[in-house]
Amino acid sequence: MRDDFPGARNERYLPLSRHGCIQDASALMKRTGDFLIACALLAVTLPLLICVALAIRCESRGPVLDRETCQGYDGRRFQMLKFRTVVFDPEGAQPRWARRMTRMGSFLRHTRIESLPQLVNVLRGEMSFVNRDRRSPSFLE
């Protein structure tokens, strides 16, 4: 048997959504656990997410969510979601680090509520709650 064939090393490959294959059952269980926990947390925090989105929208103009391009597992790029905590600057006149924080943004960062939209990234399989390896981003970091 050839060594480059996956079955030659008695490895089991289990399918996983759009991200290719999972190499073992423990990774499938980890992904299933991430999915179930994210669903439960989203169901519990949905009223809070709606209230925060309305507060951000009332305080300043611009989008409610801020998207940041991150590099995930095996170099895959994805858009990480967070609530917007700084004043909206559509022209990009100021660098990202010099933007003024809103009052609501200060509260969101202090309580870490700003990162709750990342649960959507966990549902999509782009992030995980706990890393088994250091190559993929984690929600808890």
N, C-alpha and C positions, 0 to 999 in steps of 0.2 A: 504494500500500500504506500502511496506517496505521502510524504510528510507535510506537504502544503495543503492537503485536503483536510478540512476540519474534523471529519469523522475518523481520521487516522489516529488522532490522539484521544479518542473516546470523549470528545467534548460535545455537550448538548447545546444546541442553539435554539433559543426560544424567541419568537417574534415580539417586537415592541413597537407599536404605533408607527410614527414616521421617522424614527431615529435609528433604524437598522435593526440590529440583533442584540439580545442580551445573552451573555455567555453562560450563565448558570441560573439555577433556580433561586438562589439567595438574592441576586440582583433583581429578579422579577418580583420577589416578595418585598424588597425594599421599594421598588417603584410603585407597587400596589399600595403599600403602607403610606408612602408620600401622597398618593392620589387620594386615599380615603381621609387622611388627616387634613389635607388642604380643603377637601369638600366640606368637612365638618367645621373647620375654622371659618371658611367663607360663609357658611350658613349662619353661624353664630355672630359673626362680625358684620354681616350685611347692613343692618341698620346704622351701625357706626360709620361704615364706609360711605353710605348715602349722606349722612349728616356732615361728614368731613368734606365730601365733594361739594355739597351745597354751600358750606362755609367758605371754601376756597373760591368758589364761583362768585359769591356775594362780596368778598373782600377785594378781589382784583380781577381784571379782565385777563383773558388768555386761557390756555388749556388747564384742566384739572390735574391731569397726569403728566409726569415728566418721563421721557423715554431716554435711556442711556444704553448705548451699544456696548455689550460685554462679550467676552470670549468664554465659551463654555467647554464642555467635555469634547476632547479631540479637536479643539480649535474651532468649533462651530460658533458662529456669531448669532446673538439674539438681542432683542430689545428688552432690557430690564425696566419694569414699571415701578414708579414711585409717585406719591403725591407731590405736586409742585409746592416748594417751600420758599421760593424766591420771587421777586418781582419779575413779571413777564417782560422780556426784552426781545421783540420780534426781529429787530435789526441786528442784534448781536453786537451792539456798540461796546458793551463791557465784557471783559473775559468772565468765564463761568465762576471763578473764585471770587470776583469782586462784586457780584450782584448783591443787592440789599435783600435781607430776609424779611418776609412779611410777619405780622404778629401771629397769624395762624401757623405759619411755617415754624416759628420758634417753638410754639407749643407742640407741634407735630414731631419735631426733631427731639425735643426733650423727652417726650413720651414714647418715641419710636413708632408712632402710628404711621409715619410717612412710608414705611416699608410694607405695610399690609397688602398693597396691590401686588406684591411679589408672589402672593399665593396663586395668582393666575399663571405666573411663570412656572410654579411648581406643578400646577395642573397640566400645563402643556408639556411637561417633561424637560424643560430647559434648565431648571434648578432642582435642588433637592434639600430636604431638611437637614440631613446629616450626610457628610461625605464619607465614602469608603476610601476614596483616594483624593489626592489634593489637586487633581486636574479639572474638576468641575466646581462651579460656584455653589455655595450653600446659602440657604435662607437664614440660618442661625449665625452667620459670621458677622 
